[in-house]
Amino acid sequence: MTILANATLVLPDETLRGSLRLDGGRIAAIDQGSSVPPGAEDCEGDLVMPGLIELHTDNLERHLQPRPKVDWPHQAAILAHDAELAGVGITTVFDALRVGSVVSNNKTGYSEYARAVASEILDLRRQGALRVSHFLHLRAEVCSETLVEEMAKFGPEDRIGIVSLMDHTPGQRQFRDISKLRDYVMGKRGMSDAEFAAHVAGQQALRARFGDLHEKAAVSEGRRYGAVLASHDDTTAEQVAVSKALGVSFAEFPTTVEAARACRAEGVQVMMGAPNVIRGGSHSGNVSAEELARLDLLDILSSDYVPSSLLAAALHLGDLWGDMARGISTVTRAPAEATGLHDRGRLEIGARADLVRVRRIGRSGGLRGTWVQGRRVG
């Protein structure tokens, strides 16, 4: 049994000074007051909140390939990724793995890897080697050659919680501005001007040939897995309407206010990147996450490519809205509800004892402890 006392508890709709008793991997009691019983951990007024829930992170890929053309041993990469997440307060993660490769052009960097890595994550989970709770998020790249074959290799037993419909065709969505794509791809892949032009033409041809087929297959496979469907980089109201018709329940990183407003009208939750919040804008030149927050058009945050940004951005939103419980809900309750994880994301009696203790340091916060099912892991 563990007692966290004299804490500022971040409850679903308010914060208050109190204590939590953890027993059997669950929250057994919530009491109000600042007293510290014998044997309890004195939190000295620090925030104690549900563990953070990450729906879309590319962080594992960074560990798998820490530099271009450097492939790190997978088991070591997964364990390092897992430890990093525990160290920044993330207690549930949907590891984002791309499915859909381009085998005819090795300059794209889109080779197949998802099935092998997924099996290694699941094997480490079965061994009890991972600190936090791992699910899978398959990023279905419709602008590819092998999506159907790759998705057929997965099934309902693979803990796939999310399938997102990704379309990175040059000239639309995230990369409407081709110059932004040029900077990104040429910097990452070392392409020449001629190679970049060929890449753009090739990707556009793939979308024309396979896009509709792959979109339909991804939706069908997502349903077979029992996964939640997400859209990616919706830009227009028309694209949002298509996403809604396909059964999408949340939109990842809509690129315009127009798309975010359409999501709200359609009942589709809006997820934005925490790095966008911290940086004050999108690195791709798209809409600012803070602008959407001020317009009441932001529901969920994702750390995307910087795990530590998740906590910092949620605290920032709490300050912006003048409601810390609301800010923290974007990384706890809201992502839990979006993916049907009803046993976590709230400080409630009976919920999983997935918790973090945070001390405010200026506008940010310093992590003081992470617990998963009542066991301290960071």
TORGU-891287 format. One record per residue (C-alpha): x negated, y, z; chain. Coordinates in nm, 2 decimals. Each point is the difference from the previous one (the first is absolute). Layout:
N
<r X="X" Y="Y" Z="Z" chaine="A"/>
...
This chain:
378
<r X="0.00" Y="0.00" Z="0.00" chaine="A"/>
<r X="-0.12" Y="0.35" Z="-0.08" chaine="A"/>
<r X="0.14" Y="0.33" Z="0.12" chaine="A"/>
<r X="-0.07" Y="0.33" Z="-0.18" chaine="A"/>
<r X="0.09" Y="0.28" Z="0.25" chaine="A"/>
<r X="0.01" Y="0.38" Z="0.01" chaine="A"/>
<r X="0.03" Y="0.02" Z="-0.37" chaine="A"/>
<r X="0.19" Y="0.23" Z="-0.24" chaine="A"/>
<r X="0.22" Y="-0.27" Z="-0.16" chaine="A"/>
<r X="0.10" Y="0.06" Z="-0.36" chaine="A"/>
<r X="0.35" Y="-0.14" Z="-0.01" chaine="A"/>
<r X="0.21" Y="-0.02" Z="-0.31" chaine="A"/>
<r X="0.16" Y="0.34" Z="0.05" chaine="A"/>
<r X="-0.20" Y="0.17" Z="0.28" chaine="A"/>
<r X="-0.31" Y="0.01" Z="0.20" chaine="A"/>
<r X="-0.01" Y="-0.04" Z="0.38" chaine="A"/>
<r X="-0.25" Y="-0.07" Z="0.28" chaine="A"/>
<r X="0.03" Y="-0.37" Z="0.11" chaine="A"/>
<r X="-0.15" Y="-0.35" Z="0.00" chaine="A"/>
<r X="0.03" Y="-0.32" Z="-0.20" chaine="A"/>
<r X="-0.03" Y="-0.36" Z="0.13" chaine="A"/>
<r X="-0.12" Y="-0.25" Z="-0.26" chaine="A"/>
<r X="0.07" Y="-0.37" Z="0.06" chaine="A"/>
<r X="0.00" Y="-0.30" Z="-0.23" chaine="A"/>
<r X="-0.09" Y="0.21" Z="-0.31" chaine="A"/>
<r X="0.31" Y="0.22" Z="0.05" chaine="A"/>
<r X="0.09" Y="0.33" Z="0.17" chaine="A"/>
<r X="0.16" Y="-0.12" Z="0.32" chaine="A"/>
<r X="0.08" Y="0.33" Z="0.17" chaine="A"/>
<r X="0.00" Y="0.38" Z="-0.06" chaine="A"/>
<r X="0.01" Y="0.22" Z="0.31" chaine="A"/>
<r X="0.00" Y="0.38" Z="0.03" chaine="A"/>
<r X="-0.25" Y="0.19" Z="0.22" chaine="A"/>
<r X="-0.37" Y="0.06" Z="0.04" chaine="A"/>
<r X="-0.08" Y="-0.25" Z="0.28" chaine="A"/>
<r X="-0.28" Y="-0.25" Z="-0.05" chaine="A"/>
<r X="0.07" Y="-0.34" Z="0.17" chaine="A"/>
<r X="-0.29" Y="-0.20" Z="0.13" chaine="A"/>
<r X="-0.17" Y="-0.19" Z="-0.29" chaine="A"/>
<r X="0.15" Y="0.23" Z="-0.27" chaine="A"/>
<r X="-0.20" Y="0.18" Z="-0.26" chaine="A"/>
<r X="0.03" Y="0.38" Z="0.06" chaine="A"/>
<r X="0.05" Y="0.16" Z="-0.34" chaine="A"/>
<r X="-0.05" Y="0.35" Z="0.15" chaine="A"/>
<r X="0.29" Y="0.14" Z="-0.21" chaine="A"/>
<r X="-0.13" Y="-0.13" Z="-0.33" chaine="A"/>
<r X="0.25" Y="-0.09" Z="-0.27" chaine="A"/>
<r X="0.11" Y="-0.36" Z="-0.01" chaine="A"/>
<r X="0.19" Y="-0.09" Z="-0.31" chaine="A"/>
<r X="0.09" Y="-0.30" Z="-0.21" chaine="A"/>
<r X="-0.29" Y="-0.15" Z="-0.21" chaine="A"/>
<r X="-0.03" Y="0.16" Z="-0.34" chaine="A"/>
<r X="0.15" Y="-0.19" Z="-0.30" chaine="A"/>
<r X="-0.18" Y="0.04" Z="-0.33" chaine="A"/>
<r X="0.19" Y="-0.08" Z="-0.32" chaine="A"/>
<r X="-0.25" Y="0.07" Z="-0.27" chaine="A"/>
<r X="-0.38" Y="0.01" Z="0.05" chaine="A"/>
<r X="-0.27" Y="-0.06" Z="-0.25" chaine="A"/>
<r X="-0.25" Y="-0.02" Z="0.28" chaine="A"/>
<r X="-0.07" Y="-0.37" Z="-0.04" chaine="A"/>
<r X="-0.11" Y="0.06" Z="-0.36" chaine="A"/>
<r X="-0.26" Y="0.24" Z="0.13" chaine="A"/>
<r X="-0.14" Y="-0.27" Z="0.22" chaine="A"/>
<r X="0.01" Y="-0.26" Z="-0.27" chaine="A"/>
<r X="-0.20" Y="0.23" Z="-0.24" chaine="A"/>
<r X="-0.18" Y="0.26" Z="0.21" chaine="A"/>
<r X="-0.18" Y="0.13" Z="-0.31" chaine="A"/>
<r X="0.05" Y="-0.05" Z="-0.37" chaine="A"/>
<r X="-0.11" Y="-0.35" Z="-0.11" chaine="A"/>
<r X="-0.06" Y="-0.10" Z="0.37" chaine="A"/>
<r X="0.23" Y="-0.29" Z="0.10" chaine="A"/>
<r X="-0.01" Y="-0.06" Z="0.38" chaine="A"/>
<r X="0.08" Y="-0.34" Z="0.15" chaine="A"/>
<r X="0.37" Y="-0.01" Z="0.03" chaine="A"/>
<r X="0.03" Y="-0.14" Z="0.35" chaine="A"/>
<r X="-0.24" Y="0.26" Z="0.14" chaine="A"/>
<r X="0.19" Y="0.28" Z="-0.19" chaine="A"/>
<r X="0.34" Y="-0.11" Z="0.13" chaine="A"/>
<r X="-0.12" Y="-0.02" Z="0.36" chaine="A"/>
<r X="-0.17" Y="0.34" Z="-0.02" chaine="A"/>
<r X="0.32" Y="0.15" Z="-0.15" chaine="A"/>
<r X="0.21" Y="-0.15" Z="0.28" chaine="A"/>
<r X="-0.23" Y="0.13" Z="0.27" chaine="A"/>
<r X="0.01" Y="0.35" Z="-0.16" chaine="A"/>
<r X="0.38" Y="0.00" Z="0.01" chaine="A"/>
<r X="0.01" Y="-0.10" Z="0.37" chaine="A"/>
<r X="-0.25" Y="0.28" Z="0.06" chaine="A"/>
<r X="0.23" Y="0.27" Z="-0.14" chaine="A"/>
<r X="0.32" Y="-0.13" Z="0.16" chaine="A"/>
<r X="0.15" Y="-0.19" Z="-0.28" chaine="A"/>
<r X="0.16" Y="-0.32" Z="0.14" chaine="A"/>
<r X="0.20" Y="-0.11" Z="-0.31" chaine="A"/>
<r X="-0.14" Y="0.02" Z="-0.35" chaine="A"/>
<r X="0.14" Y="-0.09" Z="-0.34" chaine="A"/>
<r X="-0.33" Y="-0.06" Z="-0.19" chaine="A"/>
<r X="0.05" Y="0.14" Z="-0.35" chaine="A"/>
<r X="-0.14" Y="-0.23" Z="-0.27" chaine="A"/>
<r X="0.04" Y="0.07" Z="-0.37" chaine="A"/>
<r X="0.15" Y="-0.26" Z="-0.23" chaine="A"/>
<r X="-0.02" Y="0.05" Z="-0.37" chaine="A"/>
<r X="-0.34" Y="0.00" Z="-0.17" chaine="A"/>
<r X="-0.15" Y="0.12" Z="-0.33" chaine="A"/>
<r X="-0.21" Y="-0.29" Z="-0.12" chaine="A"/>
<r X="-0.08" Y="0.13" Z="-0.35" chaine="A"/>
<r X="-0.20" Y="0.30" Z="0.12" chaine="A"/>
<r X="-0.23" Y="-0.04" Z="0.30" chaine="A"/>
<r X="-0.06" Y="0.38" Z="0.02" chaine="A"/>
<r X="0.34" Y="0.05" Z="0.16" chaine="A"/>
<r X="-0.11" Y="-0.18" Z="0.32" chaine="A"/>
<r X="0.33" Y="-0.18" Z="0.01" chaine="A"/>
<r X="-0.10" Y="-0.36" Z="0.04" chaine="A"/>
<r X="0.20" Y="-0.26" Z="0.19" chaine="A"/>
<r X="-0.07" Y="-0.03" Z="0.38" chaine="A"/>
<r X="0.33" Y="0.01" Z="0.20" chaine="A"/>
<r X="0.09" Y="-0.37" Z="0.03" chaine="A"/>
<r X="-0.35" Y="-0.09" Z="0.13" chaine="A"/>
<r X="-0.02" Y="0.29" Z="0.25" chaine="A"/>
<r X="0.36" Y="-0.06" Z="0.12" chaine="A"/>
<r X="-0.08" Y="-0.36" Z="0.08" chaine="A"/>
<r X="-0.31" Y="0.10" Z="0.20" chaine="A"/>
<r X="0.20" Y="0.26" Z="0.20" chaine="A"/>
<r X="0.27" Y="-0.26" Z="0.08" chaine="A"/>
<r X="-0.26" Y="-0.26" Z="0.09" chaine="A"/>
<r X="-0.17" Y="0.24" Z="0.24" chaine="A"/>
<r X="0.34" Y="0.08" Z="0.15" chaine="A"/>
<r X="0.08" Y="-0.37" Z="0.05" chaine="A"/>
<r X="-0.33" Y="-0.04" Z="0.18" chaine="A"/>
<r X="0.09" Y="0.29" Z="0.24" chaine="A"/>
<r X="-0.31" Y="0.19" Z="-0.12" chaine="A"/>
<r X="0.18" Y="0.33" Z="-0.07" chaine="A"/>
<r X="0.07" Y="0.27" Z="0.25" chaine="A"/>
<r X="0.31" Y="0.16" Z="-0.15" chaine="A"/>
<r X="0.31" Y="-0.13" Z="-0.18" chaine="A"/>
<r X="-0.05" Y="-0.05" Z="-0.38" chaine="A"/>
<r X="0.26" Y="-0.01" Z="-0.27" chaine="A"/>
<r X="-0.06" Y="0.03" Z="-0.38" chaine="A"/>
<r X="0.10" Y="0.28" Z="-0.23" chaine="A"/>
<r X="-0.03" Y="-0.10" Z="-0.37" chaine="A"/>
<r X="-0.06" Y="0.30" Z="-0.22" chaine="A"/>
<r X="0.15" Y="-0.11" Z="-0.33" chaine="A"/>
<r X="-0.18" Y="0.18" Z="-0.28" chaine="A"/>
<r X="0.24" Y="0.00" Z="-0.29" chaine="A"/>
<r X="-0.26" Y="0.15" Z="-0.23" chaine="A"/>
<r X="-0.20" Y="-0.32" Z="-0.01" chaine="A"/>
<r X="-0.04" Y="-0.33" Z="-0.19" chaine="A"/>
<r X="0.04" Y="-0.28" Z="0.27" chaine="A"/>
<r X="0.27" Y="0.12" Z="0.24" chaine="A"/>
<r X="0.24" Y="-0.29" Z="-0.05" chaine="A"/>
<r X="-0.26" Y="-0.27" Z="0.04" chaine="A"/>
<r X="-0.15" Y="0.16" Z="0.31" chaine="A"/>
<r X="0.33" Y="0.05" Z="0.18" chaine="A"/>
<r X="0.10" Y="-0.36" Z="-0.07" chaine="A"/>
<r X="-0.29" Y="-0.11" Z="0.22" chaine="A"/>
<r X="0.18" Y="0.14" Z="0.31" chaine="A"/>
<r X="0.30" Y="-0.11" Z="0.19" chaine="A"/>
<r X="0.23" Y="0.06" Z="0.30" chaine="A"/>
<r X="-0.25" Y="-0.16" Z="0.24" chaine="A"/>
<r X="-0.27" Y="0.27" Z="-0.07" chaine="A"/>
<r X="0.13" Y="0.27" Z="0.24" chaine="A"/>
<r X="0.06" Y="0.24" Z="-0.29" chaine="A"/>
<r X="0.20" Y="0.29" Z="0.15" chaine="A"/>
<r X="-0.02" Y="0.25" Z="-0.28" chaine="A"/>
<r X="-0.02" Y="-0.01" Z="-0.38" chaine="A"/>
<r X="-0.06" Y="0.35" Z="-0.15" chaine="A"/>
<r X="0.06" Y="0.08" Z="-0.36" chaine="A"/>
<r X="-0.32" Y="0.17" Z="-0.12" chaine="A"/>
<r X="-0.03" Y="0.17" Z="-0.34" chaine="A"/>
<r X="-0.34" Y="0.17" Z="-0.05" chaine="A"/>
<r X="0.05" Y="0.07" Z="-0.37" chaine="A"/>
<r X="-0.20" Y="0.31" Z="-0.09" chaine="A"/>
<r X="0.21" Y="0.31" Z="-0.05" chaine="A"/>
<r X="0.28" Y="-0.07" Z="0.24" chaine="A"/>
<r X="0.07" Y="-0.03" Z="0.38" chaine="A"/>
<r X="-0.31" Y="0.04" Z="0.21" chaine="A"/>
<r X="-0.21" Y="0.09" Z="-0.30" chaine="A"/>
<r X="0.22" Y="0.22" Z="-0.21" chaine="A"/>
<r X="-0.31" Y="0.23" Z="-0.01" chaine="A"/>
<r X="-0.24" Y="-0.21" Z="-0.21" chaine="A"/>
<r X="-0.29" Y="0.22" Z="0.12" chaine="A"/>
<r X="0.06" Y="-0.13" Z="0.35" chaine="A"/>
<r X="-0.01" Y="-0.35" Z="-0.12" chaine="A"/>
<r X="-0.32" Y="0.07" Z="-0.20" chaine="A"/>
<r X="-0.18" Y="0.13" Z="0.31" chaine="A"/>
<r X="0.12" Y="-0.31" Z="0.20" chaine="A"/>
<r X="-0.07" Y="-0.27" Z="-0.25" chaine="A"/>
<r X="-0.32" Y="0.13" Z="-0.15" chaine="A"/>
<r X="-0.14" Y="0.07" Z="0.35" chaine="A"/>
<r X="0.09" Y="-0.35" Z="0.13" chaine="A"/>
<r X="-0.07" Y="-0.21" Z="-0.31" chaine="A"/>
<r X="-0.28" Y="0.20" Z="-0.16" chaine="A"/>
<r X="0.19" Y="0.02" Z="-0.34" chaine="A"/>
<r X="-0.12" Y="0.22" Z="-0.28" chaine="A"/>
<r X="0.24" Y="0.23" Z="-0.18" chaine="A"/>
<r X="0.06" Y="-0.25" Z="-0.27" chaine="A"/>
<r X="0.06" Y="-0.28" Z="0.25" chaine="A"/>
<r X="0.24" Y="0.21" Z="0.19" chaine="A"/>
<r X="0.20" Y="0.08" Z="-0.32" chaine="A"/>
<r X="0.01" Y="-0.37" Z="-0.08" chaine="A"/>
<r X="0.11" Y="-0.08" Z="0.36" chaine="A"/>
<r X="0.29" Y="0.25" Z="-0.03" chaine="A"/>
<r X="0.12" Y="-0.14" Z="-0.34" chaine="A"/>
<r X="-0.04" Y="-0.35" Z="0.13" chaine="A"/>
<r X="0.21" Y="0.06" Z="0.31" chaine="A"/>
<r X="0.27" Y="0.18" Z="-0.19" chaine="A"/>
<r X="0.02" Y="-0.30" Z="-0.24" chaine="A"/>
<r X="0.03" Y="-0.24" Z="0.28" chaine="A"/>
<r X="0.29" Y="0.19" Z="0.15" chaine="A"/>
<r X="0.18" Y="0.00" Z="-0.33" chaine="A"/>
<r X="-0.06" Y="-0.37" Z="-0.05" chaine="A"/>
<r X="0.06" Y="-0.14" Z="0.35" chaine="A"/>
<r X="0.14" Y="0.27" Z="0.22" chaine="A"/>
<r X="0.37" Y="-0.09" Z="0.00" chaine="A"/>
<r X="-0.07" Y="-0.37" Z="0.02" chaine="A"/>
<r X="-0.23" Y="0.05" Z="0.30" chaine="A"/>
<r X="0.23" Y="0.23" Z="0.18" chaine="A"/>
<r X="0.28" Y="-0.26" Z="-0.02" chaine="A"/>
<r X="-0.23" Y="-0.28" Z="0.10" chaine="A"/>
<r X="-0.13" Y="0.19" Z="0.30" chaine="A"/>
<r X="0.35" Y="0.07" Z="0.13" chaine="A"/>
<r X="0.10" Y="-0.37" Z="-0.05" chaine="A"/>
<r X="-0.31" Y="-0.13" Z="0.18" chaine="A"/>
<r X="0.04" Y="0.25" Z="0.28" chaine="A"/>
<r X="0.35" Y="-0.13" Z="0.07" chaine="A"/>
<r X="-0.14" Y="-0.36" Z="-0.01" chaine="A"/>
<r X="-0.25" Y="0.08" Z="0.26" chaine="A"/>
<r X="0.26" Y="0.18" Z="0.22" chaine="A"/>
<r X="-0.20" Y="0.32" Z="-0.02" chaine="A"/>
<r X="0.11" Y="0.36" Z="0.02" chaine="A"/>
<r X="-0.03" Y="0.19" Z="-0.33" chaine="A"/>
<r X="-0.18" Y="0.34" Z="-0.03" chaine="A"/>
<r X="-0.05" Y="0.24" Z="-0.29" chaine="A"/>
<r X="-0.33" Y="0.18" Z="-0.05" chaine="A"/>
<r X="-0.07" Y="0.36" Z="-0.11" chaine="A"/>
<r X="0.36" Y="0.09" Z="-0.11" chaine="A"/>
<r X="-0.02" Y="0.34" Z="-0.17" chaine="A"/>
<r X="0.35" Y="0.07" Z="-0.13" chaine="A"/>
<r X="0.36" Y="-0.05" Z="0.12" chaine="A"/>
<r X="0.05" Y="-0.24" Z="-0.30" chaine="A"/>
<r X="-0.29" Y="-0.22" Z="0.12" chaine="A"/>
<r X="0.15" Y="0.00" Z="0.36" chaine="A"/>
<r X="0.34" Y="-0.11" Z="-0.14" chaine="A"/>
<r X="-0.17" Y="-0.29" Z="-0.19" chaine="A"/>
<r X="-0.18" Y="-0.10" Z="0.32" chaine="A"/>
<r X="0.32" Y="0.01" Z="0.20" chaine="A"/>
<r X="0.18" Y="-0.22" Z="-0.26" chaine="A"/>
<r X="-0.28" Y="-0.25" Z="0.03" chaine="A"/>
<r X="0.05" Y="-0.03" Z="0.37" chaine="A"/>
<r X="-0.28" Y="0.21" Z="0.13" chaine="A"/>
<r X="0.04" Y="0.10" Z="0.37" chaine="A"/>
<r X="-0.29" Y="0.24" Z="0.04" chaine="A"/>
<r X="-0.21" Y="0.22" Z="-0.23" chaine="A"/>
<r X="-0.38" Y="0.01" Z="0.03" chaine="A"/>
<r X="-0.15" Y="0.33" Z="-0.06" chaine="A"/>
<r X="0.25" Y="0.18" Z="-0.22" chaine="A"/>
<r X="-0.19" Y="0.27" Z="-0.19" chaine="A"/>
<r X="0.26" Y="0.28" Z="-0.01" chaine="A"/>
<r X="0.26" Y="0.18" Z="0.21" chaine="A"/>
<r X="0.25" Y="-0.10" Z="-0.26" chaine="A"/>
<r X="-0.07" Y="-0.37" Z="0.05" chaine="A"/>
<r X="0.00" Y="0.03" Z="0.38" chaine="A"/>
<r X="0.34" Y="0.18" Z="-0.01" chaine="A"/>
<r X="0.14" Y="-0.27" Z="-0.23" chaine="A"/>
<r X="-0.13" Y="-0.27" Z="0.24" chaine="A"/>
<r X="0.19" Y="0.17" Z="0.29" chaine="A"/>
<r X="0.32" Y="0.02" Z="-0.22" chaine="A"/>
<r X="-0.03" Y="-0.37" Z="-0.09" chaine="A"/>
<r X="-0.07" Y="-0.12" Z="0.36" chaine="A"/>
<r X="-0.36" Y="-0.10" Z="-0.09" chaine="A"/>
<r X="-0.26" Y="0.07" Z="0.28" chaine="A"/>
<r X="-0.30" Y="0.22" Z="-0.09" chaine="A"/>
<r X="-0.35" Y="-0.12" Z="0.09" chaine="A"/>
<r X="-0.29" Y="0.24" Z="-0.04" chaine="A"/>
<r X="-0.37" Y="-0.03" Z="0.06" chaine="A"/>
<r X="-0.15" Y="0.10" Z="0.33" chaine="A"/>
<r X="-0.32" Y="0.12" Z="-0.18" chaine="A"/>
<r X="0.22" Y="0.24" Z="-0.19" chaine="A"/>
<r X="0.12" Y="0.14" Z="0.33" chaine="A"/>
<r X="-0.35" Y="0.03" Z="0.15" chaine="A"/>
<r X="-0.16" Y="0.15" Z="-0.32" chaine="A"/>
<r X="0.29" Y="0.24" Z="-0.05" chaine="A"/>
<r X="0.08" Y="-0.13" Z="-0.35" chaine="A"/>
<r X="-0.02" Y="-0.29" Z="-0.25" chaine="A"/>
<r X="-0.33" Y="-0.09" Z="-0.15" chaine="A"/>
<r X="0.19" Y="-0.07" Z="-0.32" chaine="A"/>
<r X="0.15" Y="0.35" Z="-0.02" chaine="A"/>
<r X="0.35" Y="-0.13" Z="0.10" chaine="A"/>
<r X="0.24" Y="0.14" Z="0.26" chaine="A"/>
<r X="-0.12" Y="0.07" Z="0.35" chaine="A"/>
<r X="0.12" Y="-0.24" Z="0.27" chaine="A"/>
<r X="0.03" Y="0.29" Z="0.24" chaine="A"/>
<r X="0.23" Y="0.19" Z="-0.24" chaine="A"/>
<r X="0.23" Y="-0.31" Z="0.00" chaine="A"/>
<r X="-0.02" Y="-0.01" Z="0.38" chaine="A"/>
<r X="0.11" Y="0.36" Z="0.02" chaine="A"/>
<r X="0.29" Y="-0.07" Z="-0.24" chaine="A"/>
<r X="0.11" Y="-0.30" Z="0.21" chaine="A"/>
<r X="-0.09" Y="-0.24" Z="-0.28" chaine="A"/>
<r X="-0.26" Y="-0.22" Z="0.17" chaine="A"/>
<r X="0.08" Y="-0.32" Z="0.19" chaine="A"/>
<r X="-0.31" Y="-0.22" Z="0.01" chaine="A"/>
<r X="-0.37" Y="0.05" Z="-0.01" chaine="A"/>
<r X="-0.27" Y="-0.24" Z="-0.13" chaine="A"/>
<r X="-0.37" Y="0.03" Z="0.05" chaine="A"/>
<r X="-0.06" Y="-0.10" Z="-0.36" chaine="A"/>
<r X="-0.38" Y="0.01" Z="-0.02" chaine="A"/>
<r X="-0.10" Y="0.14" Z="0.34" chaine="A"/>
<r X="0.13" Y="-0.21" Z="0.30" chaine="A"/>
<r X="-0.08" Y="0.26" Z="0.26" chaine="A"/>
<r X="0.22" Y="0.26" Z="-0.17" chaine="A"/>
<r X="0.32" Y="-0.18" Z="0.10" chaine="A"/>
<r X="-0.01" Y="0.10" Z="0.37" chaine="A"/>
<r X="-0.14" Y="0.35" Z="-0.07" chaine="A"/>
<r X="0.27" Y="0.08" Z="-0.26" chaine="A"/>
<r X="0.29" Y="-0.13" Z="0.22" chaine="A"/>
<r X="-0.13" Y="0.23" Z="0.28" chaine="A"/>
<r X="-0.01" Y="0.29" Z="-0.24" chaine="A"/>
<r X="0.36" Y="-0.06" Z="-0.11" chaine="A"/>
<r X="0.10" Y="-0.02" Z="0.36" chaine="A"/>
<r X="-0.15" Y="0.34" Z="0.06" chaine="A"/>
<r X="0.14" Y="0.14" Z="-0.33" chaine="A"/>
<r X="0.36" Y="-0.11" Z="0.08" chaine="A"/>
<r X="-0.03" Y="0.08" Z="0.37" chaine="A"/>
<r X="0.11" Y="-0.36" Z="0.07" chaine="A"/>
<r X="-0.27" Y="-0.25" Z="0.08" chaine="A"/>
<r X="0.24" Y="-0.29" Z="0.01" chaine="A"/>
<r X="0.10" Y="0.08" Z="-0.36" chaine="A"/>
<r X="-0.35" Y="0.04" Z="-0.12" chaine="A"/>
<r X="-0.11" Y="-0.34" Z="0.15" chaine="A"/>
<r X="0.31" Y="-0.17" Z="-0.14" chaine="A"/>
<r X="-0.14" Y="0.05" Z="-0.35" chaine="A"/>
<r X="-0.28" Y="-0.26" Z="0.08" chaine="A"/>
<r X="0.20" Y="-0.22" Z="0.24" chaine="A"/>
<r X="0.38" Y="-0.03" Z="-0.01" chaine="A"/>
<r X="0.06" Y="0.11" Z="-0.36" chaine="A"/>
<r X="-0.25" Y="-0.24" Z="-0.16" chaine="A"/>
<r X="0.12" Y="-0.28" Z="0.22" chaine="A"/>
<r X="0.36" Y="0.06" Z="-0.10" chaine="A"/>
<r X="-0.09" Y="0.04" Z="-0.37" chaine="A"/>
<r X="-0.15" Y="-0.35" Z="0.00" chaine="A"/>
<r X="0.25" Y="-0.18" Z="0.23" chaine="A"/>
<r X="-0.24" Y="-0.04" Z="0.30" chaine="A"/>
<r X="0.25" Y="0.05" Z="0.27" chaine="A"/>
<r X="-0.22" Y="-0.13" Z="0.28" chaine="A"/>
<r X="-0.25" Y="0.29" Z="0.00" chaine="A"/>
<r X="-0.04" Y="0.37" Z="-0.07" chaine="A"/>
<r X="0.19" Y="0.12" Z="0.32" chaine="A"/>
<r X="-0.08" Y="0.02" Z="0.37" chaine="A"/>
<r X="0.30" Y="-0.21" Z="0.11" chaine="A"/>
<r X="0.04" Y="-0.28" Z="0.25" chaine="A"/>
<r X="-0.03" Y="-0.33" Z="-0.19" chaine="A"/>
<r X="-0.20" Y="0.14" Z="-0.29" chaine="A"/>
<r X="-0.35" Y="-0.13" Z="-0.09" chaine="A"/>
<r X="-0.26" Y="0.15" Z="0.23" chaine="A"/>
<r X="-0.19" Y="0.16" Z="-0.29" chaine="A"/>
<r X="-0.12" Y="0.33" Z="0.14" chaine="A"/>
<r X="-0.26" Y="0.27" Z="-0.02" chaine="A"/>
<r X="-0.12" Y="0.25" Z="0.25" chaine="A"/>
<r X="-0.11" Y="0.34" Z="-0.14" chaine="A"/>
<r X="-0.16" Y="0.30" Z="0.16" chaine="A"/>
<r X="0.07" Y="0.33" Z="-0.18" chaine="A"/>
<r X="-0.32" Y="0.17" Z="-0.11" chaine="A"/>
<r X="0.08" Y="0.34" Z="-0.16" chaine="A"/>
<r X="0.25" Y="-0.07" Z="-0.28" chaine="A"/>
<r X="-0.12" Y="-0.36" Z="-0.04" chaine="A"/>
<r X="-0.02" Y="-0.29" Z="0.24" chaine="A"/>
<r X="-0.25" Y="-0.24" Z="0.14" chaine="A"/>
<r X="0.10" Y="-0.37" Z="0.03" chaine="A"/>
<r X="-0.04" Y="-0.13" Z="0.35" chaine="A"/>
<r X="0.13" Y="-0.35" Z="-0.05" chaine="A"/>
<r X="0.19" Y="-0.24" Z="-0.23" chaine="A"/>
<r X="0.21" Y="-0.29" Z="0.11" chaine="A"/>
<r X="0.16" Y="-0.27" Z="-0.22" chaine="A"/>
<r X="0.26" Y="-0.22" Z="0.17" chaine="A"/>
<r X="-0.13" Y="0.13" Z="0.33" chaine="A"/>
<r X="-0.36" Y="-0.10" Z="-0.07" chaine="A"/>
<r X="-0.26" Y="0.28" Z="-0.02" chaine="A"/>
<r X="-0.17" Y="-0.01" Z="-0.34" chaine="A"/>
<r X="-0.16" Y="0.34" Z="-0.03" chaine="A"/>
